[in-house]
Amino acid sequence: MVYFRWLQDDGTETGDVVYAYLDEVGKDGWEKFSATLTIPDSGTAPKHLMMLIYGSRGTAAPWEYEIDNVQLELGSVATEFEHRSYGEELALCQRYYEKWSGSKAMHPQYSSEASGVYAAARELWNDFKVEKRSNPMVTVGGSPTPTAVNASIYGFGAQVSVASSTASVRISEWTANAEL
């Protein structure tokens, strides 16, 4: 028998217990199993889903279960498992969030003949690895700290003004967040 239980961070149980009988588990190798669960509609949504497997195989010998290809989906109908590569899954995730760290030099924004504030302006365009689902919120780190400008689903610009036209300016990290 398999039991599913929703839990809060402190281990408090919430919502209904869902269970299913698996009388022939492992008899002929891998077996497809699906269960429909509803997230409890309470003041605080659960943080964890616990799955307990109880049973025996009719023998005193030790046994174990292996769980593979878990798929969570909305709705009450289980569809066929989607086999996606690591790269495909990563690209889907990067539509919502991307983080970079390293070192990139910011180059003068204007020609070397520029004077005044224009001589000290630095700019750098950063392309995202994957097109975002919407224009993201971008934060940039560096020395001195650049400002993210013109963020779009394709990338963003970083700008900073420094005291000297010969000053070295580098970006050390950035994050792009296009979460829902």
N, C-alpha and C positions, 0 to 999 in steps of 0.2 A: 504494500500500500504506500502511496505517496501522499504526503500532506504538504500544503503550502500555507504559510502564515505571514501576514504583514507585521513588521516591527518598527517601532520608533528608535531613535538613537540610543535611548536608555534601556532598550530591550522590552519595553511595554508592548504587549500584543494589541492589535487593533483590527477591526473588520472581521469578516467571516473566515472560518477555516474552510479551505477547499481541499478535497481529497479525491483520490481515484484508486481503484483496484487494478493491480497489474499481476494477474495470476500466472502468466507465462513469461515473465521477464527473463530475457537472456536465453530462452529455450533454443532459439535458432539464430543466435547472434544478435545483431543490432535490431532494435525495435523502435518504431516511431511512436511517440507519446505526445499528446497535447492536452492542455488544461486551460480553461477559461477562468480568469480571475478578474475581479473588479476592484479597482483602487478605492479604499474606503473614502466616503465623503464626510470627512470630519474636519474640525477646526485646523488640525495640523496633519498634513499628508504624511504617510509612512515613508521612512527612509530606506528600509531594507525589506527584502523578500527572502524568507527562510524556506528551504525545501528539505523535508525529512523523508527518508526512504526506510520503511520497515518491511521485513519479510525474511523468508528463508527459501532455499532451493531444495529442501527435502533431504539435506545431507548435513553431516556434522563438520564437513570440511570447510575451511575458511572461504569466503567469497567476497567479491567486491562488485560495485557498479561503476561503469564509466559513463560519463555524460559528455556529449559532444554536440556540436551544431545547435546551440540554443538560439532561438529567435523569438523576440518579443514584438508584438504588433497590436495595433488598435483594432477594435472590433471583436466579434465573437466567433469568427471563422478562421481556423488555422490554414494558411496557404502553404504551398511547397517551400522547402527551405531554399533561400537564395544563397548560392555559393559565390562570394565576392572575394577577390584577391585583397591582400593587405593594401596595396597601392590604391585600389578602387575605394576601399573603405576610408583610407586616409584622405583621399581627395574629397569625398563626401563630407567628412568632418571639417576639412579646411575651408569649406564654403561658409562655415560659421565662425571659425577661430583660427588664427595663425600667429605664430610667435617666431621671432628671429633674434639671434644674438651673435655677435662677432665684432668686426671692426670695418667700417666703411668710411672713407675720406669724403668730406663735403667740399666741393670745389667752388671757386668764385662764381657768383651768379652772373657777373658782368665781365666785360673785357678788362684786360690788364691796364688799359688807359683810364678806366673809371676812377672817379675821385669821390671823396666824402663818404657818405653812408653807403653808396653803391659799391665802393671798393672793398668794404668789409662784409658784404652780404655773401652768404654761402647757401647753396641749394643742392638737393639730391632727390632724384625720383626713384621710388622703390616699387617694383612690380610684385604683385602677389603670385604665388605659385598656382593658385586656383581662383577663378572668378568667384567673388563673394555673392551671397544670396541677396544682399542689400548693401548700401553704403555703410562701411563699418566705422566704429569709433576707434581712432588710432592714438596710441600713446608712444612717444619716442624718448629714448634715453641717450645721452651722449655728454660730451664735455666741450663747450658749454651745452646746456640742454636745448636741443632744437624743438621747433614747433611743427606739428603735422598740419599740412594744408592740402586742400583740393583732394580729399579722400574720395575714392570712387570704388566701384566693384572690381576695378582692375589694378589699383595701386594708390599711392599717395606721394605727395611731395613733403620734404622736410626742409625747413628754412631756419637760419639763425644769423644774427649780426654779431660781429666780433669787433674788438677795439682796433685791430690792426689788419691790414690787407694781407699780411704774411702769416697770420695766425693759423695754426693747424686745428681743424675741427673734424671730429669723428663721431659717427653714430655707433653706439655700442649695443643697442637693442631696440626692438619695437614689437608691439602687439596690435593686432587688428581683430576687433570683436564685432561680429555681425549677428550675435545671438538674437533669438526671437524677443 
